[in-house]
Amino acid sequence: MMSVPQAREARRIDLGEMGWGEVQVDFYNPLVKRREIVMMLHHELKPTPMRIMLRQKLAEVLGVDIKRIYIRYIKTGYGAGLSKVRVHVYDSPERALSFEPKYIIERNGGVNPFEEAEG
């Protein structure tokens, strides 16, 4: 009998100056080999965080390489200091590149978001 992935309990993630996140869904998808996280990001009296900065902070908090994390969406209501965020954390950067669409990779700052352009 196949087991259904179990969702973890809601927990709080401190994101420093960006605010904090309340994890609503956090489960591992064995077929795609990625962790899928949905959280509410509380950023009262602050602008919606930039994807690249959120991606960097989540990599630090989760203890994984930034190349394995992609922010799928950040949805913020008008004037609200609360955003719904969906994050994919892959087992390897190669796996991420094989599943994430090109536009998502570009929105997240590319594969190596903090490398300087050679010129």
C-alpha positions as a printed NumPy array, in Angstrom:
array([[  0.   ,   0.   ,   0.   ],
       [  1.354,   3.42 ,  -0.966],
       [  1.572,   6.018,   1.792],
       [  0.43 ,   9.598,   1.388],
       [  3.049,  12.269,   2.193],
       [  2.365,  13.756,   5.6  ],
       [  2.279,  17.519,   6.051],
       [  4.372,  18.849,   8.906],
       [  2.922,  21.035,  11.639],
       [  2.909,  24.8  ,  11.135],
       [  6.101,  26.411,  12.345],
       [  7.684,  29.824,  12.386],
       [ 10.79 ,  30.789,  10.394],
       [ 12.647,  33.96 ,  11.372],
       [ 13.677,  35.861,   8.238],
       [ 15.466,  38.73 ,   9.952],
       [ 14.68 ,  42.206,   8.629],
       [ 12.243,  40.76 ,   6.082],
       [  9.881,  39.612,   8.816],
       [  8.919,  36.043,   9.556],
       [  7.238,  33.144,   7.815],
       [  4.546,  30.824,   9.091],
       [  4.952,  27.492,   7.31 ],
       [  1.537,  26.085,   6.41 ],
       [  2.559,  23.166,   4.202],
       [  5.938,  21.434,   4.175],
       [  6.22 ,  18.052,   2.536],
       [  8.666,  16.028,   0.489],
       [  7.604,  15.006,  -3.016],
       [  9.536,  11.766,  -3.679],
       [  8.563,  11.617,  -7.352],
       [ 10.188,  14.949,  -8.178],
       [ 12.716,  14.739,  -5.309],
       [ 11.913,  18.124,  -3.858],
       [ 10.557,  19.669,  -0.711],
       [  7.484,  21.84 ,  -1.302],
       [  6.823,  24.639,   1.168],
       [  3.858,  27.016,   1.333],
       [  4.074,  29.76 ,   3.919],
       [  2.543,  33.041,   4.938],
       [  5.211,  35.727,   5.026],
       [  4.539,  38.456,   7.596],
       [  6.219,  41.737,   6.611],
       [  4.085,  44.379,   8.305],
       [  5.031,  47.998,   7.464],
       [  7.636,  46.727,   4.994],
       [  7.516,  46.159,   1.237],
       [  7.14 ,  42.672,  -0.21 ],
       [ 10.644,  41.134,  -0.129],
       [ 12.481,  40.679,  -3.417],
       [ 12.623,  37.064,  -4.601],
       [ 16.399,  36.933,  -4.688],
       [ 16.721,  38.21 ,  -1.109],
       [ 14.044,  35.816,   0.143],
       [ 15.713,  32.957,  -1.72 ],
       [ 19.073,  33.809,  -0.129],
       [ 17.607,  34.036,   3.38 ],
       [ 15.683,  30.764,   3.009],
       [ 18.858,  29.01 ,   1.807],
       [ 20.618,  30.267,   4.924],
       [ 17.778,  29.296,   7.298],
       [ 17.182,  25.867,   5.718],
       [ 20.911,  25.152,   5.412],
       [ 20.92 ,  24.376,   1.682],
       [ 22.668,  25.749,  -1.406],
       [ 20.808,  28.68 ,  -2.995],
       [ 20.982,  26.848,  -6.358],
       [ 18.529,  24.267,  -4.96 ],
       [ 15.819,  26.782,  -3.946],
       [ 13.281,  28.434,  -6.239],
       [ 10.452,  30.781,  -5.237],
       [  7.447,  29.804,  -7.369],
       [  5.284,  32.757,  -6.372],
       [  4.808,  35.555,  -3.873],
       [  1.206,  36.8  ,  -3.685],
       [  0.523,  39.953,  -1.688],
       [ -2.818,  41.676,  -1.295],
       [ -2.964,  45.436,  -1.876],
       [ -1.72 ,  47.275,   1.201],
       [ -1.265,  44.062,   3.146],
       [  1.854,  43.14 ,   5.067],
       [  1.132,  39.481,   4.43 ],
       [  2.176,  37.403,   1.422],
       [  1.57 ,  33.805,   0.422],
       [  4.801,  32.196,  -0.788],
       [  5.411,  28.847,  -2.509],
       [  8.962,  27.484,  -2.44 ],
       [ 10.542,  24.415,  -4.055],
       [ 13.72 ,  22.996,  -2.48 ],
       [ 15.319,  20.33 ,  -4.681],
       [ 17.728,  17.535,  -3.746],
       [ 20.245,  18.866,  -6.289],
       [ 20.693,  21.939,  -8.523],
       [ 20.571,  19.69 , -11.608],
       [ 17.185,  18.338, -10.541],
       [ 15.903,  21.907, -10.108],
       [ 16.992,  22.881, -13.613],
       [ 15.252,  19.862, -15.119],
       [ 11.882,  20.7  , -13.501],
       [ 11.644,  24.472, -13.056],
       [ 10.493,  26.446, -16.122],
       [ 12.987,  28.89 , -17.609],
       [ 10.892,  31.931, -16.632],
       [ 10.895,  30.846, -12.955],
       [ 14.683,  30.416, -13.025],
       [ 15.043,  33.901, -14.534],
       [ 12.646,  35.457, -12.   ],
       [ 14.758,  33.961,  -9.225],
       [ 17.922,  35.64 , -10.49 ],
       [ 19.148,  32.757, -12.623],
       [ 21.175,  29.704, -11.676],
       [ 24.002,  31.669, -10.006],
       [ 22.224,  34.787,  -8.73 ],
       [ 25.193,  36.399,  -6.971],
       [ 28.   ,  35.643,  -9.425],
       [ 29.384,  38.719, -11.143],
       [ 29.097,  38.899, -14.905],
       [ 32.413,  38.26 , -16.597],
       [ 33.373,  40.851, -19.14 ]])
